[in-house]
Structures are given as C-alpha cells and as structure tokens.
Amino acid sequence: MFGVVVVGVGRAGSVRIRDLQSPQLPPSPLKLIGFVSRLVTSKFYPRSYTQRELGNINEVKQISLQDALSSTEVDVAYICSENVSHEEYVRQFLSAGKHVLVEYPMTLSLAAAQELWKMAEEKGKILHEEHIELLTEEFAFLKNEVAGKKLLKGTLHFTGGPLEKERFGFLAFSSIARLSWLVSLFGELAVISATMEEQEEKKYLKMTVNLETVNKRPLTWIEERGPGLKRERHINFLFESGLLESIPPPTQGNKNIFLKDQDIFVKKLLGQMSTEDLAKEKKHILHCMKIADEIQKYCQHSKKVGPLGGAEGTV
C-alpha cells in the first residue's frame, strides 16, 4: 500500500480525494492519509504565509505540510495546488523521498522541469505529470481522424474565461494541454513566431503562435481568454485528403478521466510500465515544455504598438 496526501483541495484536489475514497476493482494500492491546504498570504503581512485551516473534508483529515513531508505513512503526494506553487511542492516532496503526481503544468519553465526529473531519477522516485487532455473522447476522435493523413496546414483556437497570471503563470504553460494535443497529433514542432495581445483592464489575453512540423507544415495555435468567452475548441486541419473542422461533443462527458490518469500513475508505482513508454512520455512532456518556454521568450520580445499607443502592429 502507498499512503497518499493531496496538496490543494480545489476542483482537481477534490476530484482526486473522491477517486482515492471510491472502491476500486481490483482494489487500489493507494490509501488516502490526508490533505494539505494551500498556503495563503496574510492581508496584514503580505510576505508571510500561513496554511488555511479547513478541518476535515469528507472525513479526510487535514495535516500540515511539514507533517506530510516527514510522515513515514506518506509515500505519495498529489500536487493539486495553483500552478505557480507546483514546482516548489514537487521539489519538497521529492527531497523528502516521496513519489509525486502533479497536475499540469509541472513547472513554469523548462529548466525547472528538467531539474525535477533529474531529482526524481536520482531519488529513485516516480514523477508523474497529469495530462488528462490525452484521455478525453475528443482527443481519441482526433487521433483516429488524423492517423495516416498528410497535413497541409492547421489551426487550433481555444477560448475560455480569464486567467490570473499571478496564480496560473504564463499562458503557454497554463494552457499546455492544447500544445500537448498538437504534439501528440503531429509530432515534434518548432516555434516560428509568437505574439501576445493583452488588455489588462479588460482581463483579456490573446496568444497567437505559429508552429511548424518536421515536414515544414504550418500549424497555428491561438489561445484566447477573456470575460464572456465560452470554453470552446475550434479546429481547422487541412489534409491532402480533405478538411477536418469539428470535434463531436463527448458522449460520456469524459467521466473518470482523473481516475484513468491515476491508473497510469499506479502502473508506474508498481513497475508495470515499460522503460520505453516511460522515456517516450518524458520526451513528450519536456518537448511541450521546451516549446512553451520558447513561446514565452518570443512574446516577451514582441510588443503590440499602434497609433497613440493602441494595440495594432507588432515590433
């Protein structure tokens, strides 16, 4: 049995707790020990951090971060906190000799991700980054539709509500699920250019990335966030054999995708995943991180400037 502590009890953390408490067939080797609430800043002392006191949730006890790190009962940490805190939590639990499952993005930089992978390997621990986007019905449909076809050009445009950079990080990392789709569908990609349009007062962001496949086929990834924007994916993939413009809605509502991800993690814990598959997954994750890192650099060096300071052209 592996004792598990869940760090962060937002949407993902709550689902993880539910799945850990649900009876499994065959029985799961995971045992929920408790949860750690995220750290918050004091309004009186902005630089001091305290842990929220939530008591028990669904009969699961709250434990302190220090107790979770030092406890011999805890073998595994699920990191489900805000993106900006992922790296530090992963580092702390790996240093304490625990296996780690972390919601994407693992970190907000390629260098940090590489460092954490190295630490996990040196400690002999499993480091698993969740990518539920690859377990959805929509992705399964796309994977089947794309198989064997020659791409000419394509676009993936995602829209959704506002994101706070202070909590979720740069858009290419917080939205790395879409990038993961493109890499899984079309192989390794190169960044040609990237721009970011931002209207801070309106909480609006639009990132436009021009990518290229190894066969020099153009792919455009657009990530658009703002108030009133529905959470939707729009695709336009042109192949030699025809055009793919829509994804059917999931019939099951993508039930149990976090549980499917947990099953993959358990296989790693039990040594049931091949060395080749582990290496392939790591390569995929780090390649997506590398692209996100490059996109961030492109966007930092581009600036939207128009007449009288309006946002029109790129310099």
Secondary structure, DSSP 8 states (H G I E B T S, - for coil): -EEEEEE--SHHHHHHHHHHHS--SS--SEEEEEEE--EEE-SSSTT-EEE-----BTTB-B--HHHHHH-SS--EEEE-S-HHHHHHHHHHHHHTT-EEEE-S-S-SSHHHHHHHHHHHHHHT--EEE--GGGGSHHHHHHHHHHTT--EEEEEEEEEES---HHHH-SHHHHTHHHHHHHHHHH-SEEEEEEEEEEEGGGTEEEEEEEEEETT--EEEEEEEE-TT---EEEEEEEETTEEE------SS-STTHHHHHHHHHHHHHTT-S-HHHHHHHHHHHHHHHHHHHHHHHHHHT--EE-GGG-S-EE-
